[in-house]
Amino acid sequence: MPQTVLYRFLTEVPEAAAIWSALLLLALGLLAVLVARPERDDGTDPVPDPVAEEAARRADLRRYADEVAVAAAGAAQTARRRREQWLAAQDEADRAWRAYDEAEGAARRFAGAAALPAPHTPRTPAEYAARERWLHHAAMAAHWRGDLSARQLADVLAHRNGWDPRRHPAEQEIVLARAVREGRRAGWAAAAERERRAWRDAELAAEAARTLAAEAYAAAGALRPALPGAAATVRGRDEAAPAAVPAAVPGARWRPARAG
């Protein structure tokens, strides 16, 4: 029995010592590796790659230039459309002015004729019926021409708001000419207001197009490689370009409508 215990001690203790020695050597090796790489512990950043950074910067610039170019093209198209709308509104205002000027001249001529005495006609029921038929016919004709609104025509047929069928046709024609003049004046005022709004919209669209065009030009210029000897020339051209770009975008200039 004592020999067995002695035998197991002599055979197992060296084996355990060898295992613990191997573990100790492994721990010492890991500690040596950590000590040999202090950059992992002191928080220092790796050395940047200039080529990769320049490639990433140019990729960002190219993406931004593409987006601005698309926005500038859309803004230029909007500016052209708003300008066309303003020109159409301007033509409409001109037509409304000419119509009002014509009605004003007719009203002035009838106002001069109002100084003359009205023709003497017999005051009979047949005469009053003829006057009423004349007024209704003249009002219907003016309505179909667009000189009287539906509300005004209803007032004529109902003999409201100063429409008296008992007046002589000469007097009724004067009243009708004044009503037509006031209606065309209101139409011209509405057309002039639409023209002013269209002009403001065209000006805002043109300004936005000019700004985006200048931004797109600058973004495209940033992508062009600069030559060492031509740095000043490129800089001067880039600074002068935004002032020349708006000339390609049609700008709207409102002409004040005429006053009667």
Salt bridges, closest charged atoms under 4 A:
GLU12 OE2 - ARG8 NH2 3.70
GLU39 OE2 - ARG37 NE 3.70
GLU54 OE2 - ARG57 NH2 2.72
ASP60 OD1 - ARG63 NH2 2.42
GLU92 OE2 - ARG194 NH2 2.63
ASP94 OD1 - ARG255 NH2 2.99
ASP94 OD1 - ARG258 NH2 3.99
GLU102 OE1 - ARG184 NH1 3.95
GLU104 OE2 - ARG108 NH1 3.27
GLU104 OE1 - ARG181 NE 3.77
GLU127 OE2 - ARG131 NE 3.03
GLU132 OE2 - HIS136 NE2 3.82
GLU132 OE2 - HIS159 NE2 3.41
ASP147 OD2 - ARG145 NE 3.07
ASP147 OD1 - ARG184 NH2 2.76
ASP155 OD1 - ARG160 NH2 2.89
ASP164 OD1 - ARG166 NE 3.15
GLU182 OE2 - ARG181 NE 3.35
GLU182 OE1 - ARG185 NE 3.53
GLU193 OE1 - ARG196 NH2 2.87
GLU193 OE2 - ARG197 NH1 3.71
GLU203 OE2 - ARG253 NH1 2.59
GLU207 OE1 - ARG210 NH2 2.74
ASP238 OD1 - ARG224 NH2 3.42
